[in-house]
């Protein structure tokens, strides 16, 4: 993997379904423009095609994403997951996944890259693609923490009465959400500002049970919402600082192992101080 004096070539994978997908790409392009790191986004790949299914609920968001990609003059590659061999997807889902992955790799052959970033990419990447490329993915939990969507993660934290939360960048492997953590940041979810929120949800859980709180309050529950907000603020800086480590040559991946300064690291690289510093500089800590 390149870095440390050479431009790091990035492949960007996104479903482009919401504002967060645009913000991820915007953050990297802004940081590149600032000189924070030396990278080149060689392409953006999307599993929907421009103009596809205008009646779909995410259509307008995807079109905004495509327009942003064009505004940066980044080559856009798209292959509709819905239009690709639909009969095979219906009858043999695992084989379809392998065939779709092969088609994606063939499509991207003309744009080689050293680090792939899954930035709101909503398809499960096939095994061969995971093994061929170094692909990293954001997961909204600490290493060793809950798996699943960010909603599932937060409810598990509540149920376990966890005292810390965070986010990590992990290597994408054939085992879904099981790839080794590469970098992470963490923050406390107990203490003076948090205790009233815990007290409030504890009272509701005692009254009607966690399942009812999840069903009736959902994402608007104050503790749930506060954990999500604190995590979201850290995700973009974590991605940026993680990419910088690779671009600067500080870290690299070999045989699905993270190396720091040339030495294998047996645990994830802690970027908490860097992430918190950026949050403080932005004045939204």
N, C-alpha and C positions, 0 to 999 in steps of 0.2 A: 504493500500500500504506500502511495506517495505521501508527501507532507514534508514539513521542515525545509522550506525553500522551493518546493515545487507545488504548482497549483493542484489541489485535490479535486479530482473529477467526481461529481456527485450525480447519481441517478435518483430522481424524485418520483415517488409513487403515491398517488392520492386518488381517492374517489371524488374529492371536490364537492362534497355534499353540503357544506355549511360554511359559515363565516370563519370558524376555527381553521378550516383547511386553507383558506386564503391567508389568514394571519400567520400561519406557520411558514408559508412560502414567502410572504412579505418580510417576515423577520429575518430570514436567511439572506434575502436579496438586499435588505437594508444594511445588515451587518457586513455583507460583502462590499457594498458601496462605501461604507465607512472605513474599510480596511481592517476590520476586526479579525478577519481571516481571509486566506487566499484560496478561494474555491471557484469552481466553474460548474454550474448546474447544466449538465450535458443534455438533459431532456426532462420532461414531465410525462409520466405514463398514467393514464386513467382507464379504469375498466368500464367506463361509459363513453360513448362517442358524442361529439358536439351535435346538438339538435335532437338527440334521441329522446323519445317518449315525452313530448311536451306536456302531457297530462300528469306526469309523475310529480309527486310532491317536492322532490329535490331538484327538479329541472332548472328552475331559475337560478338556484344557488350554483349549480354546476356550470351554467352558462357564464355566470360572473367569474367563476374560477378560470374557465377557459380564456375569457377576455383578459384576465390578469396575466396568465401565462403568455399570451400573445404580446401584451404590453411590455414584457421583459425580453421579448425576442428569444424565448426558449423554445426549442423544438418540442412539439406536442405529439405524443403517440397515444392512440386510443384503440382499444379492442373491446367491443361490447361483450360483456359476460352473458348477457341475455340472448344475443343473436348467435353466439358461438355454439354450434352443435347442440341446440336445445333438446333434441331427442336423447342424446347421450347424457346430458345433464339430468334429465328426468329419470333415465333407466339405470345409469351407472355413474353416480356422482363422483366417486373417487377417481375413476378412469377419466371422467370429464376434467377434473381438476388437473390431472397430469397433462392431458392434451392441451388445455388452455395455457398452462405454464410453458409448455414447449412452444406454442405459438407466440407467446409474449417474448420469450427469449430470442426467437428468430426475428421478431419485429425490431428488437433493440440491438441486434448484432452490429449495426452500423454506428452505434453510439456507445463505445466502451466506457466503463466507469469503474472507479475503485471503491466507492462507498455508496450503497443504496440506502435511502432514507424512506421508511414507510411513514408517511405523514397524513394520517387519516385515511389509510388504505383499508377498505372494509372487506376485502376478500382474503381467505386463508391461502397463503402462498404455498405452492406445491413443494414437495421435498427436494426435487432436483434443482429448482431455482434457489431454494435456501442454501443448498450445498455449493452451488456454482458461484454465488455472489456473497459478499459481505453485506448483509442487510441489517439495519438497526431499526428499532421500533420503540416508541414511547409507551410506557405502561404506567397508569396513575396509582402506583403503590410502591412501597419500599421493597428492596430485594427480600425475598422470602415471605412477602406479605400476600394479601388476598389476590386471587386471580379474577378474571371476568371484566365486565364493563366497569366504567368509573362509578356508575350507580351501585352495582353489586359490591364493588370494593368498599364504598363508604358505609353501606348497610352492614357489611361484615365487621368493619371497624367499630361501629356502634354496638353491635351484638357482643363483640369481644371486649368492649370497653378499653380499646387501645389508647395508648398515651402519645403515640407519634404517628404521623402520616408523611407521605412524600411522593416522589415520582422517580422512575428509573428509565434509563435507556438500556434495552437488552438486545442481544443478538438474536435474530430470527432463525430458528432451527425447525426441523421437521416436527418437533414436539410443540404443539400449540401452546404459546405463552410459557414455555419451559426453558427458553434460551437463557444462557448465562447473562447476568446483569453486568453491564459495562460501566455505567456511571449512575449516580443517584444524588438526590438532595432530600433533606428531611426537615420537618418542623414539628414542634409540640402541638398537641391538641388537648392539653390539660393546662391548668393554671388559672390565673386571675381572670383573664378575659374569656376563658372557655368554661369555667365552672358553672356559671348561671345557665349556659346552654345545656350542659350535661344534666343539671338539676331539672330543667324543663322537660327534657325528653325522658328522663328517668320516671318522672311523675306520670307522663302519658303512657309509658310502657307498663307501669304498675297498674294503671287504670284499665287499659284495654289490650295490652300485649303488643309486641313489636310488629307482628304481621298487620295489625289494624293501623298502626302508626304509618307503616310503609304504604299501605293502601290509601289511607285517608289524607295524610299530610304530604307524602311523596317528597319530591325535590324541594318543596317550599318549607319543609321542616327546618327551623332555625339552625340547629347544630349541623344537620346535613348540608344546608346551604353554605354555612361558614366554612366547613371543611372543604367543600368543592371550590369556593372562591380562593381560599388560601393555596390550594393545590394548583389551580389554573394559573395564578400569578407566577408560579415557579416553572411551569412547563416550558414556556418559550425560552427563558434564560437557560434552562437546563439543556434544551436542544442546541442552542447557539454555542454554549460553552463546551458541550460534548463534541460538536463538529470542529470547534477550534482545536481541541486536543489532537484530533486526527490531522487537521490541516497543518498544524505546527510540527507534526512528527513526534509529539510527546507520547502518543499511544498508537498502536497498530494492532491488527488482528492477524493471527496466523493459526490455521487449523482450529478455528473456533475458540481460540484462547487470546485473551487480552494481554498485551505487553505494554509496560510503562517504562520508558527510558531503557528499552531493550530487555527488561526483565519480566518474566511472566507474573501476572498479578492474580493471586488466589481469591480475590474479593473485588467487589465493584469499587470504582474510583469515586471518592466522595467530593462532590462539587458544591456542598452546602454553602460554604463561605462565599464562593464566587457568585452563586445564585442570589444569596441574601444581599450581597454587596450591590448587585445590579438592581434589586428591588428597592433598596434604600436610596440608591442614586436616582431612581425614577420617582421616589416619594410616595410609593404605594405599598409600603410594608405593613 
